[in-house]
Amino acid sequence: MSQRENPRYVHSGSALALGGHLTHPFAGPIPSQGACAVPGCGGFSSMSVGGFDYQGLVSFEGARVRCLANHERKEGYLHHYTVSTVSIDGVNILDVVKAANITARLLAVAKTPIPGEGGEGKSLRYSTVGSSFTDLRVPGLSRGFSLQAVTGDAPQEGAALARQSLAAEGYAEARSRGIFIEDFGTVFLAEFFPGPYTARLIMLRVELGCPAGGTATFGEVKDGGVDWP
C-alpha cells in the first residue's frame, strides 16, 4: 500500500511553560515562555528555558518543553501518537504559591483502520500519566494533596465539553471551584479539558485579584488531531 493510500492524520500538539496577562499594577500580556509545537504531519520539537521573572510577580528557575508526534502500524490500524510534556522548576507567584517542580504530560492516541487489513472503527484516547506537583505550597490546600491520572477514551462528538480535575478524591477544595486565598486570588490545580478531537491540561492556573490582577498559567499542554481531509 502506498503512502497516499494510508489513512492520514493531522496532529495537534503544543506545550507552554508560562503565559497569561495582567490588568494591574501592570497592564499587558505576560510574555509566553517555553512555547513549543509540532507540525500537523508529525515530528519533534523541544526547548529549554532559563530563569524567568516578570516584574517580581511570577517567576520560575528553569523549564524544559517537548512535543512529539508520529505513527505506528499495528494490528490493522495506524496508531497516531501525540505527546507533549512541560517540566518547570522553582515556580513562585507573589511568594504565596510555590512549587519545586510542576510537570504536565498529555498523551493522545488515535487509532485509524487501514483499508483491507481488518481494522474497524476509529478511536481516540487520552492519558495524563506522568503529570505531577513536587513540594506544592498553596495556602488552604490540605496536606498530602495528590493527583490521580486520567486514562480513557475521548468524549463523543457533540457531547458537552467538561472541565475535570486530576486532584484525588478527598480534596474537594481543589476539585471544585478552586482555592480562594484572601488578598491574593483563586488557584486552580490540574484542570483537564477532554474533547472529541483534542484535550488540554493546565497544571496551575491563578486568577489574581489583589494586590495584582490578571491570569497566569504554568504547565499547559494540548494534544490530539483530526483525520486528513
Phi, psi and omega in degrees: 000132181284164178301323182294330181278344179290144174300132182257159186215140177255109181285149172227102182223126180210160180210150182215130178283312182209140175198172178148197179206158178238149176251331175197152002284353175242137180255126178146175182286148166278120183306125181299138182238137177065045179274129187215147180204162175246153177289161182301331181280355183102165181150200185218140177212139179207159176198159174238144182235134177283190181301145181221135179220119181254103175056025180072010183260312177230139183204162169209162185269336180177157181210149176232131186230139183211136175229137182219137176217130177203186177219159180223136179269121184202127171054046176082006181230158161261123176263115181261117183255133172226122182221133179232141183222138174230132175233122186237129180256148170062049180284136181213125176237105177055027181059019179251310177254126183221156174206137176293324177204143171234126178237125176247127178222129179225129179242134173238131179235115177255131177253123179239124181294142176267123182305131176082003182244013170094347180287143180225129174081145178263156176207159177216130178228157181237155174214135176252015180305133181105345178285140185197161168244142173239125180051053179282130181235109178227118178305131180093352179274132182299147176294150180078015180307136180216165180248155171236124184296147175255127174222119181178177183287151176291151176295156180289153177300135182096346178289147179294133178290139185227149174266127176245166176235141175276358179299135181296156176305141180103350179248070186300325182296332180266342184269343187260250186260022178093174182253113181274130178239116183300141180061028177216295182153205182236136184250131177242133186242133170049059179275132182238128183238088180278137177233174183290341181237327179220161175226155179230139176235126177241113186285322180217120176233131181235123173263099183283143181237314184200136002279348176256150179234148179139194181224137176225140176236140175239129176073075181239127181227150179220133182214157179143216179155187181220160175295147177297128182292000000 
